[in-house]
Amino acid sequence: MTATDAAPAGRDPTSSGLRIIPARYWGQRLVAALLMAVVLGFAVLVASSRNVQWDAILPYLFDPTILDGIRLTLVFTVLAMAISILAGVVLAMMRLASNPILSGFAGFYIWFFRGTPLLVQIIFWFNIQLFIPAIDIGPLHVETNALISAFTAALLALSLNESAYVAEIVRGGLLAVDKGQSEAATALGYTPFQTLTRIVLPQALRVIIPPIGNQTISMLKTTSLVSVVAAQDLLTRVQNIYAKNFLIIELLIVASIWYLVLTTVASIGQSWIERRLGRSDRAPAKARRILGAAGRRG
């Protein structure tokens, strides 16, 4: 038998003495070589630049001002995601409601906040005192300028915008659960709230959590937009520093390094959660196999 002869059906080619030669994709190798050459050339070009003070980057990595900006970036991310998840669940349930007013309001909210740029929303909330100078509720008089600070305006914009995306993620997760689950829960006497919290949501979480993790990672980077209203996040602190010492590229590299670190840590956390969810998916199947085997033995 020669190397070109086909192996008999059902037999491993290696057991018949055939030599298996992996396919060579020369086009892929050529593209990979060109890509490596471009990346290496760009790295050499950047590293050899005389206009970048590389020795200034390390001291600023742990500068107290930079660390304060990182802390505020994390605060924005955690608070905005917490608020948007709560609001997103409510909006998703309203979107799926049979009441046309509730469903229509949720649909309009999602359409509006997904259809307008986040940067515009941040500037809008920061300047809301231009057309609502004060809030009067009976004897209560509050100046809008005092109520809506740069921090509040940024948090409002991030939360309201993100809640529209979370609502669609949650709605997709709820729709992924078989309707028979809800019908069975109703037949067993569960209230709609009990059906949602005990039957539907736990199953929908397996669909909801991965994209929510992606949105959280995206939020870490999106917080940089709040620098437009000087909300003192990481990018704002970097801009304040390079406005004085003119180390623009060096400070932007510092900011990029920290954003990469934060998103990497968040990605690791997301992978861990997804593995845990994968285990919870396998556990019921394993339990059913054990119970089935026990039933057959009985």
Stockholm file with secondary structure:
# STOCKHOLM 1.0

chainA/1-298         MTATDAAPAGRDPTSSGLRIIPARYWGQRLVAALLMAVVLGFAVLVASSRNVQWDAILPYLFDPTILDGIRLTLVFTVLAMAISILAGVVLAMMRLASNPILSGFAGFYIWFFRGTPLLVQIIFWFNIQLFIPAIDIGPLHVETNALISAFTAALLALSLNESAYVAEIVRGGLLAVDKGQSEAATALGYTPFQTLTRIVLPQALRVIIPPIGNQTISMLKTTSLVSVVAAQDLLTRVQNIYAKNFLIIELLIVASIWYLVLTTVASIGQSWIERRLGRSDRAPAKARRILGAAGRRG
#=GR chainA/1-298 SS CCTTSCCCTTSCGGGGTCCCCCCCCHHHHHHHHHHHHHHHHHHHHHHTCTTCCGGGHHHHHTCHHHHHHHHHHHHHHHHHHHHHHHHHHHHHHHHTCSCHHHHHHHHHHHHHHHHSCHHHHHHHHHTGGGTCCEEEETTEEEEHHHHSCHHHHHHHHHHHHHHHHHHHHHHHHHHHSCHHHHHHHHHTTCCHHHIIIIIIHHHHHHHHHHHHHHHHHHHHHHGGGGGGGTCCCHHHHHHHHHHHHCCHHHHHHHHHHHHHHHHHHHHHHHHHHHHHHHHHHHHHHHHHHHHHHHHHHC
#=GC SS_cons         CCTTSCCCTTSCGGGGTCCCCCCCCHHHHHHHHHHHHHHHHHHHHHHTCTTCCGGGHHHHHTCHHHHHHHHHHHHHHHHHHHHHHHHHHHHHHHHTCSCHHHHHHHHHHHHHHHHSCHHHHHHHHHTGGGTCCEEEETTEEEEHHHHSCHHHHHHHHHHHHHHHHHHHHHHHHHHHSCHHHHHHHHHTTCCHHHIIIIIIHHHHHHHHHHHHHHHHHHHHHHGGGGGGGTCCCHHHHHHHHHHHHCCHHHHHHHHHHHHHHHHHHHHHHHHHHHHHHHHHHHHHHHHHHHHHHHHHHC
//
